[in-house]
Amino acid sequence: MKKIRSVLLFYNSKRRKTAALAARTARFLVSRKVKVVSVCVNEPCPVPPRAGTGRHCTQAVPRALRVADAAISVGGDGTALFAARHIVDKGMPLLGINAGGLGFLSGLEPRDLGAGLVEFLAGRFEVKPRSLLSAEVRRRGRRVFGPQPALNDCVLRASEARAFTLGVSCGREFLSSYFGDGMIISTPTGSTAYSLAAMGPIAHPNLDVFIINPICPHTLTHRPMVVPAAKPVTLKAGGVRAPMSIDLCLDGQESFHLEDGDAVVVKRYPRPLRLLVPPAFSWFEVLRRKLSWGER
């Protein structure tokens, strides 16, 4: 990894401790002659500029991308997901500093901040590629949304609390017609997020797969399925039990309201996220420590 001279710092200002940790991070970097451009992921942002770094809301992200060598997200996984979608096309590496709950995408914990940032600036962190999916919506053969990337998942749910019918195809093959509360299409990274809560399998992030996971299916035989990410997954609501209102949501943050007959096409995103982790990083150790995986 090249020498870090500038950093794009994403942070969530809604939590006071997170904003304080972001300011501490910025001060440390500035003291090492690193240029810091701070991006508040909340708008409007109530936190004043600190450490002489300035403050920018999300509109400043495209301009800031032209000057940064790396990105840092300070907060929970939601902040890292936001940062990932904005930087992935630039090939910019991302270091997550956990100031939230689980912090599955984090490479640093607050207690290790000083020593960890020294290692980060010295180029001793490793790059772990993480695949993303892209989602687009087609209406009467014309694209009306996307393609937009997502690191965790693409979710289809009814706006009201009712089940609906969803036809799903993998590549050119029809998979099945599902009746339930919705559908999760997850990447391996997202397999430990919403998909896991919906009883989906855990997939190693090195795998090139999608997880098709129905939400509360009304059929005992409809269980999560792992399919190759090389083939697009197409989802289309229809039939007499389809509700009038269905929403598409990416990473729990980007939403689009579907109309009757819309088709959602999910593909592998052409570029991976370059996630930074410490040299001794173990994904299995993260599962054991943060999910109590394997404990009796």
C-alpha positions in Angstrom: 0.0 0.0 0.0 1.3 3.4 -0.9 2.3 6.0 1.6 -0.7 7.7 3.2 -0.7 11.5 2.8 -4.4 12.1 2.9 -7.4 10.4 4.5 -11.2 10.7 3.9 -12.7 10.3 7.4 -16.3 9.2 7.6 -18.1 9.4 11.0 -21.5 9.4 12.6 -22.2 12.5 14.6 -25.4 11.2 16.2 -23.4 9.5 19.0 -21.3 11.8 21.1 -18.6 9.1 21.8 -18.3 8.4 18.1 -17.8 12.1 17.3 -15.2 12.4 20.0 -13.3 9.3 18.7 -13.4 10.7 15.2 -12.0 14.0 16.4 -9.3 12.1 18.3 -8.5 10.2 15.1 -8.3 13.3 13.1 -6.0 15.0 15.6 -3.6 12.0 15.5 -3.5 12.0 11.7 -3.0 15.8 11.4 -0.1 15.5 13.9 1.5 13.1 11.5 1.2 15.5 8.6 -1.7 13.7 7.1 -4.4 15.7 5.4 -7.8 14.8 6.7 -11.2 15.6 5.0 -14.0 14.7 7.4 -17.4 13.6 6.1 -20.3 13.5 8.5 -22.7 10.8 7.3 -25.6 12.5 9.1 -27.2 15.6 7.6 -27.5 18.2 8.9 -24.4 17.7 11.0 -24.5 19.3 14.5 -20.9 18.7 15.3 -18.6 21.8 14.8 -15.2 21.4 13.0 -12.4 20.1 15.2 -8.7 19.7 15.0 -8.6 22.1 12.1 -9.8 19.4 9.7 -13.1 21.1 8.6 -16.4 19.4 8.2 -18.3 18.3 5.1 -21.7 16.7 4.7 -22.3 14.0 2.2 -22.4 16.3 -0.8 -18.6 16.8 -0.4 -17.8 13.1 -0.9 -17.3 13.2 -4.7 -14.9 16.2 -4.4 -13.0 14.6 -1.4 -12.5 11.4 -3.3 -10.1 13.1 -5.7 -7.6 13.9 -2.9 -7.6 11.0 -0.5 -5.2 8.0 -0.4 -7.3 6.0 2.0 -10.6 6.1 3.9 -11.4 5.6 7.6 -14.8 5.0 9.0 -15.4 5.8 12.7 -18.6 4.3 14.0 -20.5 1.0 13.6 -20.9 -1.2 10.5 -23.5 1.2 9.1 -20.9 4.0 8.8 -18.5 1.5 7.1 -21.2 0.4 4.7 -21.9 4.0 3.8 -18.2 4.7 3.2 -17.8 1.5 1.2 -20.4 2.4 -1.3 -18.9 5.8 -1.9 -15.3 4.8 -2.3 -15.4 1.3 -4.0 -15.1 2.7 -7.5 -11.9 4.6 -6.6 -10.1 1.5 -5.4 -9.5 3.4 -2.1 -8.7 1.1 0.9 -11.0 1.4 3.9 -10.1 1.1 7.6 -13.0 0.7 10.0 -12.6 1.9 13.6 -15.3 0.4 15.7 -17.3 2.8 17.8 -20.6 0.9 17.5 -21.8 -2.5 18.5 -20.4 -5.6 16.8 -18.1 -3.9 14.3 -17.7 -6.8 11.8 -16.1 -4.5 9.3 -13.7 -2.9 11.7 -10.0 -3.3 11.7 -9.4 -1.3 14.9 -11.0 -1.1 18.3 -10.8 2.2 20.2 -8.4 0.7 22.8 -5.9 0.1 20.0 -6.3 3.4 18.3 -2.9 5.0 18.7 -0.7 1.9 18.0 -3.1 0.8 15.2 -2.9 4.2 13.4 0.9 4.0 13.5 0.7 0.6 11.8 -1.8 1.9 9.3 0.4 4.9 8.3 3.4 2.6 8.1 1.5 0.5 5.5 1.5 -2.7 7.7 -2.2 -3.3 7.4 -3.3 -6.0 5.0 -5.9 -5.6 2.2 -8.7 -8.0 2.2 -10.9 -7.8 -0.9 -14.7 -8.0 -0.2 -17.2 -8.5 -3.0 -20.2 -6.3 -3.4 -23.5 -6.8 -5.3 -25.2 -4.3 -7.6 -28.9 -3.9 -7.9 -30.9 -2.3 -10.7 -34.6 -1.9 -11.3 -36.1 -2.4 -14.8 -39.6 -1.1 -15.6 -41.1 -2.2 -19.0 -37.6 -2.9 -20.3 -36.1 0.4 -19.2 -33.7 0.8 -16.3 -35.2 3.2 -13.7 -32.8 2.7 -10.8 -29.2 1.7 -10.5 -27.0 -0.1 -10.8 -26.1 0.7 -7.2 -23.6 -1.2 -5.1 -24.2 -2.8 -1.7 -21.7 -4.5 0.5 -24.1 -6.4 2.7 -27.4 -7.1 1.0 -30.4 -6.2 -1.2 -33.7 -6.6 0.5 -37.3 -6.6 -0.9 -40.1 -6.1 1.5 -43.7 -4.9 1.4 -44.3 -1.4 2.7 -47.3 -2.8 4.7 -47.3 -5.8 7.0 -48.4 -8.5 4.5 -47.0 -11.4 2.6 -46.6 -11.3 -1.2 -45.5 -13.5 -4.1 -42.0 -13.1 -5.6 -40.7 -15.0 -8.6 -36.9 -15.6 -8.5 -34.6 -16.6 -11.4 -30.9 -17.4 -11.3 -29.3 -16.7 -14.6 -31.7 -17.8 -17.3 -33.2 -20.5 -15.1 -36.4 -20.0 -13.1 -35.7 -20.9 -9.4 -39.0 -20.7 -7.6 -42.0 -18.6 -6.7 -41.9 -17.6 -3.1 -44.7 -16.4 -0.9 -43.7 -14.7 2.3 -42.6 -11.4 3.8 -39.8 -10.7 1.4 -36.4 -11.7 0.2 -32.7 -11.0 1.1 -30.0 -11.3 -1.5 -26.8 -11.3 0.5 -23.1 -11.2 -0.2 -20.7 -13.3 1.9 -19.9 -10.2 3.9 -23.6 -9.7 4.5 -24.1 -13.3 5.6 -23.4 -12.2 9.2 -26.0 -9.4 9.1 -29.7 -9.4 8.3 -29.4 -12.7 6.5 -28.0 -14.4 9.6 -30.9 -13.0 11.7 -33.3 -14.6 9.1 -31.6 -18.0 9.7 -29.3 -17.8 6.7 -25.9 -19.6 6.5 -22.6 -17.9 7.3 -20.4 -17.7 4.2 -16.6 -17.0 4.2 -15.9 -13.6 2.6 -13.5 -15.2 0.1 -16.4 -17.1 -1.6 -17.9 -15.8 -4.8 -21.5 -16.5 -4.1 -24.9 -14.9 -3.3 -27.2 -16.1 -0.6 -30.9 -16.1 -1.5 -32.8 -16.0 1.8 -36.6 -15.8 2.0 -38.0 -13.8 4.9 -40.6 -15.8 6.8 -41.6 -18.0 3.8 -45.0 -19.6 4.1 -43.6 -22.9 2.8 -41.5 -25.4 4.9 -39.4 -26.3 1.9 -38.3 -22.8 1.0 -34.9 -22.5 2.8 -31.9 -20.3 2.1 -29.9 -21.2 -1.0 -26.3 -20.4 -1.9 -25.8 -19.7 -5.7 -22.8 -18.6 -7.8 -22.4 -14.8 -8.0 -21.4 -15.1 -11.6 -25.1 -15.5 -12.5 -27.5 -12.6 -12.0 -30.5 -13.1 -9.7 -33.7 -11.6 -10.9 -36.7 -10.9 -8.6 -40.2 -10.0 -9.8 -43.3 -9.5 -7.7 -46.6 -10.6 -9.3 -49.8 -12.6 -9.0 -53.0 -11.8 -7.2 -51.3 -11.8 -3.8 -48.7 -9.1 -4.7 -49.2 -5.9 -2.6 -49.4 -2.5 -4.2 -46.3 -1.3 -2.4 -42.9 -3.0 -2.3 -39.6 -1.4 -1.4 -36.1 -2.2 -2.4 -33.4 -1.4 0.2 -29.6 -1.7 -0.2 -27.5 -2.1 3.0 -30.4 -0.8 5.0 -29.6 2.7 3.7 -30.5 3.2 0.0 -34.2 2.7 -0.9 -36.3 2.6 -4.0 -40.1 2.2 -4.3 -41.1 -0.5 -6.8 -44.2 -0.4 -9.1 -46.2 -3.4 -10.1 -44.3 -5.4 -12.7 -40.8 -4.0 -11.9 -37.9 -6.5 -12.1 -34.9 -6.2 -9.7 -31.7 -7.6 -11.2 -28.9 -8.3 -8.7 -25.4 -8.9 -10.1 -21.8 -9.1 -8.8 -20.4 -5.6 -8.6 -17.4 -5.3 -10.9 -15.0 -3.9 -8.3 -14.3 -5.3 -4.8 -13.9 -3.2 -1.6 -10.3 -3.1 -0.3 -10.9 -3.6 3.4 -7.9 -3.0 5.7 -7.2 -5.3 8.6 -4.3 -5.8 11.0 -1.6 -8.4 10.1 -2.9 -10.9 12.7 -6.5 -10.7 11.5 -8.5 -13.9 11.6 -12.1 -13.9 10.3 -12.9 -17.0 12.4 -11.6 -15.3 15.5 -14.0 -12.4 14.8 -16.9 -14.9 14.6 -15.8 -16.4 17.9 -15.3 -13.1 19.7 -18.2 -11.0 18.3 -20.9 -13.6 17.7 -19.8 -16.1 20.4 -19.7 -18.6 17.6 -19.0 -22.2 18.7 -19.6 -21.5 22.4 -21.7 -23.9 24.4 
